[in-house]
Amino acid sequence: MRAVICNGPGSITVENVPDPTLPSPFGVVVRVEHTAICGSDLHLYHGTIPASGVRLGHEVVGTIVEIGPSVSRLALGDRVLVSGVVGCGICGPCRSGDLVRCAKGMPVAIGTSLEVPGGQAEFLAVDYADAFVTKVPDGVSIEQAVLLTDILPTGYLGAEMANISPGDDVVVYGMGPVGIMALQAAGLFGPARIFAVDVDAERLAFAENLGAIPLNAKDAPASLQLMEATAGRGVQAAIEAIGHDDTIMDATCALDAGGTVSVVGVNLNMGLPMPMALVFLKRLTVRAALAAIPSTWSTLIPLLLSGRLRPEDVFTHRMGLSEAPQAYEMFDTHADGCRKILLDPTR
């Protein structure tokens, strides 16, 4: 089969690799019909996470073509979506969907290591499928299904962790795909205003069309702009969807007393600076988490079916798997107004 491989910083190829086999009696093999490039993939593309030889991709929708005899919730031929993050699959937290609390300490994003090959490929093997794979419900579009594999749950959990109350002022840092998901999800909690922070005017315009108040961080630090907009109080909730040290710091500085900053942007810096005087004196809450994706499906699927969430407009481009090198460059540079790319493994 063909698969997208990261060969080091800035180097993406599409190569022929062996077809996957059933990983265990609890696993499945999925023929990938749609996959996408995620902002987390750029950490490998940039070399922030060492990735030479890694098969990329963790956003996968497809059809089960092989199934282990111990799989009980799924059947051969089911069209399914796969959680982009998996755990051991057998402990209580994994079985309940909260795989971040995996008792074996094993939560990992698919396609970020040699040990767990990714799904930007023609086929993907998934172990313990009953925990990490679910059927695509009738009425959920392909684009929505792909978003349910990672970034919509991540954005929703970012909003949930931010402790938003009706009437609050909220800010979302980063109008990339995860930030757009967080912005839409934040609206479910009844805030009075949602501010959107970025340095890309086109992305800010998209956020404004969704009802957000745009703030361009090129003009001044966002925290200063937010203090001005709130008469010096700050916002009650901040969602950081970038993962940079400086934006996490700025989001914390933008908070009102008693406020919460929720970090869902990937940041693996063990030496992250934190303005502890502010956190201490203003009784701030700082929360950060890898998304427990399956735990959100029972909430998000009804919201999609009812039309309360319409996240699919985040996709701007559709390309073939064979075009992955060009797609990564386009996604990285935002060329041609690119926000998110859907890849077709048949092309």
N, C-alpha and C positions, 0 to 999 in steps of 0.2 A: 504494500500500500504506500501511498504518498503521505508524508508528514512534514510539518514545518519545524525546522531545526534552528536553534540559536548556536552559532559557532564562536561567539565572543561578541564584544561590544560592537554594535552596528552591523553585524553580519548575520543575515537571515537567508536560509536556503530551503528549498523544497526537495526532499530526497525520498528515495525508495527505501523502506525499512520493512522488516518482517511484520506480517499481520499479527495482531494480538490474539492470545488464546484465553480461554476461561481461567481466571486467576485462582478459583476455588469453586467448590459446589455452591457457594453463596453468591457467586458473581455472575455478571452478564457481559456480553460483547455487544456494543452498539455500533450500528452503521451510522456514521455522522452525516447528517443532512444539512445542518447549519451550525456554524461556530462564529466566534467573534474575537476581536482583539480588545483586550482590557488595558486600562492604565497600569495595572499591576504587571502586565507583561513587559512594560517599558523598563521596569527595574532590572530585568534580565537583559533586555535589549541594550540598555546603557551600561551594563556591567556592574551595577550597584549590588546585584545578587549574582555571584559567579554562576555561569550557565553554559559553559562550552559543551555542546553535544546534547543539550536538553531539548526534548520535544515539547513545544510550547502549547499553551491554550487550556483554559478551564471553563469555557462557556460553551456548552454542548447540548444540542437537541438532535435526536435521531431515533432510529428504530432498532429494537432488540432483535439480533439475528442469531445469538447463541445465549442459552440460559442454563445456569446450574440447577441441579435437582433439588437443592435446598432453598431456592428462592420461592417465597410464598405469595408476595403481593403483586407480582408482575407476571407477564406471559410473553411467549415468543410472538413477535410481530407488534408489540405495543410501541406506540410512539411515545418517547419519554424525554424528560429533561434531567440533567445530572447536576448535582450540587458541585460547585467549583471547589469546595473545601470538603475534605473527608477526614474521618478519624478511624479508630480501630473497628468500628462497626458492630461491636458485640457488647460493649458496656452499657449500663443504664442510660447515661447521658447521650451517647450516640444514638441509641434506639429511640430516645425521646426527641431527637432533633437538635439537642444542645451539644454538638460535637466539640465545641471549644472547651467544654469541661470533660473531654474524653478521659476516662479513668487511667488509660495507658499513656496519656500525654502525647497523643499522636496526631493532632489536627494539622493538616498540611494542604496547601493549595495544589490541585492537580496541575501538572505541567511546569513545576518550578524546580524539579530535581530529576536526576537520572533514574531514581528509584520509582517515581510516579509519573510515567510519561503522559503528555498532554493530549488534548483533543482537537487541536488544529491539524486534523488528519482525516483519513477516510474511515477509520475505525478506532474505537476506544474501549478498553476493558475496564470494568469497574467492579471491585470486590464489595461484598456485603451490600448488594444492590437494594435490598429492602430498606436500608437506612438512608441511602444517598441518592436514590433514583426514584422518580415518580412519573406517573403517566401525565401527558399533556391533556388538560381538561378540554372538553368541547367548549368552543367559544373563546379560547385563548389563542391568539394569533402566534405565528412562528416567532415574530419579533418579540412579543411579550414573553414567550416561553424562554427565549435566549436570555432576556433580561432577568428572568427569575432564577437563572443558574448562579448569579453572583451579584451584579451591581444594583438591581432593584432591592433585594434583601439588605445589601450593605447600606444603601441610602436610607432605607426604612429604619434599620437598627440605629443608624446615626441620629435620626430624628427622635426615635424612641428614647435613646440614652440621654438626649439633651434635656429631658424633663420639661418639655414645653407645656405651658398652661394657656388656656384661652386668654387672649388679650396681650400676650407677651410680644416683645420685639425679638426677632430671631435673625441671625446672620449665618449664611453658608459661605465658606471659603472654598473657591475653586468651582468653576462652571464647566468642568469636564463632565463626562458621563455620570460618574458617581455623584458629583455635586448636583447635577440636574435631578437625579433620582432623589437625593436628600431634600432638595428644594420642594419637589412635588409632595414627598412624604410629610414634610414639616407642615404643609397646609392642612393635613388631616387632623392636626391637634389644635386648631383654632387660634393661631397667632394673629395679632393685629397687623403686624408688618413683617415681611421677610426681606432682608437685604442680601444682595448677591455680590460677592467680591471676586474679581479676576483682573487680569491685565490685558485681556483680549477683548477688543470692542465688539467683535462679532458675537462672541459667546455671551457677553453681557447683554447684548440686544436680544438674544434668544431668551435669556433669563427674564428680561423685562417683559417680553411677550407672554411669559408664564405668570406674570403678576408680581415679580420681585422688583425691588428698588435697586438699581445697579450702582455699584461703587467701583471705580477704577483705581486700583492700588498704585498705578503709575502716578496719579495726581497727588496722593499723600498717603501715609500709612492708613490702612483701613480702620484701625482702632481710633485714630483721631477723627476720621470722618464719621464714625459711628457715635463717638462722644458728642460731636456737634449735632448730629441728627436726633440725639436723645437728651438734649439739654444737660449734658455732662454726666448722665447716670450710667450709660452703657446698656447693652442688651441683656436680656435674661437668659438667652441660650445661644450658643455658638456651635456650629457643626463644621469641623475641619476635614475637608475631603481632598486634600493635596498630599499631606505627609511631610512637608518641609519643616525644618526646625523653626524658621522665622515666622511662618504662618501659624503654627501652633502657639508660639509665643504671643503673636499679635492677637489671635483669637482669645487667649486668656486675658490679655490686657483690655480687651473690649467689653468685658463682662461687668454687669451691675453687681452689687453686693448680693451674695446668695445665688449667683448665676452658675450655669453649668457649661463647660466646654466638652464636646463629644468629638473624639478623634477617630475617624474611619479611614483617613489617608494612611497609607503604609509608611511607617517610620520605624526603622530598626536600630536607631541610634541609642546605644546604652548610656551615652553621656549627654543626653538631651538636657539643655539648660531649661530651667523652669523658674518663673518669677515667684518664688515661694512666699515672699513678703505679701504680695497681692493675694495669693491663695489663702494664706493664713489670716490676714487682717480683714479680708472681704468674705470669708467663709465660702470660698468657691469650691465647686465640685469638678474634678477632672476625670473623664471616663474615656477609655479607649478599648477597642476590641476587634479581633478578627471576627468576621460575621459567621454566626451559626445559621447557615442558610436554610436548611430544612425546617428550622423552627418557625420561619416566617411564612411558609407556603399557605398554611391554613388561614392566615390573615390576608395575605396579598392577593391570592387567587380570587376570592369574592370581590375585592376592591377593583380588580381588573374587569371581572365579568359585569359588574354594575356600572362601569364607566367612571367610577370615582378617581381612578388613576389611569392616565393615558400617556405612558412613558415612551411609547415606541417611536415618537418623532425624534428621539435622540439619534437614531440611525440616519446618516447622511449618504453613505456609500455602500454599494454591494459589489463585491469583487470575487473572482475565483481563487481557490486555494493556490493555484499556480502563480498568482500575482502577489503572494504574501510578502516578498521582499519590498515591492513597491508600496503595498498597503501599510507596512510598518513605518516606512519613511513618511508617508502621507499622514498617518495617524500621529506620529511623533511631532511633526512640524505644523499640524493643523492646516496643511495645504488644501486649497479648494474648499475652505470652510468645513473641513472634516471634523466631526465630533465622534462618530463611532462607525465601524466598518463591519458589515456582515459578510462572512466568507462562505462560499459554496464549494464543498469538496468534490462536486462532480465536474468542476471546471478547472 
